[in-house]
Amino acid sequence: MTPADRNQPRGHQAGVTLLEVIAVIAIIGVIFSLALPAIGSARERGGALRSLANLRQIGGAFEGYIKDYGTFPFGQEGHPYPASYLEDAGETFPHFAFDTAWAVLLRHHAPWDEYWEAMFSPGKTVPKLRAGTGYPASYFYANSFLARPELWSGRARGDLESLLRPVKPADVVYPSQKVLMWDGVVAYLRSPRPLDDWSGFVADPTPMLFVDGHARERRAAEATAPVINPLRKHHVRGWIKLSNTRDGSAGRDYEE
């Protein structure tokens, strides 16, 4: 040991003090708090992109149905449909319930074992696909395609139920401006901002699939005003946008 070493104060050692550790932790906490919103936004953006991809995939199944039948998917009230996976037992639905039960109409064009995960909004828990599993309802099918356009014209008279007939592609006047389906859950949003207390929509941009096949995010608040569905007027869904577009499938939800 040299004289210089002997002159060093005892107990002095190089190292990190408790105050330095606390300061580092505090700095990390600040950085994390600043980064957290960006991480959340990135996750939400990723969820929106996956939801748009789901809509495009489902849209392909719709195209297959239209090619085979010449109409948009259409369900008969009172007709039994296999409504669970790998089972033949039938279930009946009220006519406009096919806005969420559309999957039972596409069993051959969108087999559940292939499309199952795509039928759920990203962020929503996907149940295990097994016998007895019911149909999902993350994506809503517009009521406009479950009846003739005249039902929403405001001029329909007489036997309105006679208008509950399939819609043909030729009935769609504005395919790039008429919404076919949309993400009715937007489960990937951390804090969705409700548009109001009853419509089921949020103020945030919502993934939507248009009749011409393109998918994009639009705000429901910017859509054209709905008209009353005279066959569903006592139910809140008789007034919501996208489903009850003026002139139905012949109308348009967004004016470009």
N, C-alpha and C positions, 0 to 999 in steps of 0.2 A: 504494500500500500504506500503510495507516495505521500509526501507532505500535503500536496494539494487535495488528495482524497481525504486525508484526515481532517482537513479544514471544512469539509462539507457538513452542513447541519444534519444531525441524526434524524431519521424518520422521513427525509425528503426522498420520494420515489416518483418516477414518471408514471402517469396513469390518468384515468378519467375520474373526475369528481362527480358526486351525486348531482350537483347543480348542473353540470354539463350534460349528464344523462337526461335530466328533466327538460332541459332546453331543447335537446335533440328530439325527444318525444313530442314536445309541444310543436316544434317545427313540422314534424311528420304529420301530426294531427291537423295542422293548418293546411298543409299540402293536400292531404286526403279530403278534407272538407271542401277545398276548392275544386278538386278533381271529381268528386262524387256526382255533381250535377251533369258533368260532361259524360261520365260513364253511364249514368241513367239515360241521358239523351241518346247515346249511341245504342244502348239496348233497345230503347223504344223505336229508334230508326230501323234497327235490324228486324224487330218484330213487324213493323209496317211492311218492310220489303218481303218478309216471309208470307205475310197475309196476302199481299198482292200476288205472290207466286201461287198460293193456294187457290185464289180466285181464278187465275189463268188456267190452272190444272182442271178445276171443276168446270170452267167454261168449255174446255175441250170435250168433256163428257156431255155437256149440253149440246154442243155441235153434233156429236154423234147421234144423240136422240133426235134432233131436228132432221138430220139427214135420213134417218130410218123411218120416222113417222110424219114428217112434213109439218110438224107443229112444235111449239114449245112444250116442255113437260106439263102434263095436265092430269089431275087426279079426279076420280069420281067419288062424290060423297056417298058413303054407305057401302062402297066396294071394299072387300077385305084385301089388304096388302100385307105381305110379309114385312113386319116392322122390327124385326130383330135378326141378328146375325145367325146364319146357319139354322134357321127355323122356318117351318112352313106355316105356322100359325098366323092367321090373318088378323089385322086390326083395321078398324074403320076410322075415318077422320072427317070432321066438319070440312066443308069445301075449302075455306080460306086458311085452314090449318096447314095446307100444303106449303105455305110460305116458309115454314120451318121443317116440315116433314117431306120436303122435296126429295130427300135421299131415297125414300122408298120407291120413288118413280124411276130412279136411275140405277137400280140394282145391277142391271146388265151393262150399263154404259160406264158406271163408276163403281166397280166392285168394292165392297167395303174393306176387303183385306188389302187392296191396293191404294185406296183413297182415304183410309180411316184417319190418318194424322192430318191430312190436308183439309179435312172437314172441320177441324177445330182451330179457333183463333190462337195464334202463338201466345204462349203465356198461360193458357187455360190447361188445366190438368187433363191429359188424354187418358181415359179409362182403358183398361186392357180389353182387347177385342176378343170376345168369346161368345159362345151360344147364350142367347138371352139378352145380349147387349142391345139396347135400343138405339134409335137413330140420333145423331148429333144435330145441333141447331145453332152453330156459331154463325153461319152465314144465312142471311134472309133472302128469300126469293120474292120479288115484287109481286103483289097482288095483281098488278096490271096484266100479268101473263096468265091469269087464272080465269079470265072472262073477256068477252068481247069489248073492244074499245068503247062501244056505245054506252056501256054501263056508267062510265065516268063523263059522259058528254053533257049531262044536265038536261038532256032532251028525251031520255028513255022513258017510255010509258008502257003500261000493260004488264005482261008477264015478264018481269025482270029476270027471273030465274032461267028463262030461256036463253039469256045471254051468258050463262055459265057454260061456255063452250071453248074449245081449244083456240089459241091464238096462233096465226100463221106468220111466217117471216114477212110476208107481204103487208101485214097489218102494221108493221113498224115503219113509221115515216122518217124518224130521226134516229137511226141506229147508233150514231156516235154521241147522242145526247140523251139517250134513254137508259137508265140504270136497270140492269137485269138482277143483280144481287149485290149485297154489301156485307161487310163484317159487322154483325149486330152485337158483338161482344167487346171487341177491341181490348182483349185481355192483357195485352202487352203494355198498356198505359198504366203508369204508376198511380197517377191521380187524374183520372178523366174528368173533364169539366162538363157537367150536365148542361144540355141545351135548355131543358125545362124539366118539369116533374113527371112527364108522362110519355113523351114521344119515343123513348128508347134510344135516341140519338145523343151524341156528345158534341160539344162545340169544337173539339179537335178534328183535324182532317181524318176522314174515315176511308179505308180502302173500299173501292167500288169497282164492279165489273160492268162494262157497258155492252150493249147488244152487239156492237161491231167487233167485240173481242178484246178491246183494249181495257186495261185496268189502271186506275190511278186513284190518288187520294183527293177527295173533295169534301168540303164542309156541307153538312145537311142544311145548315142555316142559309146557304146560298142557293139552294134548290128552289125551283118554282113552287108557288103555293099549291097545296093539295086541294082536292075537292072531296066532297063526302061520297063514300061508297054507300049507295042507298040500300044495299043488302047487308051492310055491316055498321050502319049508322049509330047503333046503340053501344058499340064497342069502341074503345079509344083508338084502336088501330084503323078504324074507319076514316080517320082524319089525317093520318101521318103522311109525311112526304115520301116520295119515291114509290110507295105502294099505290098511292091514290093520285097519281098524276092526272091532270085534266086530259081527257080523251084517252086515258089508259095507255096502251102500248103505242097508240098513234100520237101521243103527246111527247113532250120532252121535259126532262128534269133540269137541264142546264142549258142556258142560251149562250152559245159561244160568241 
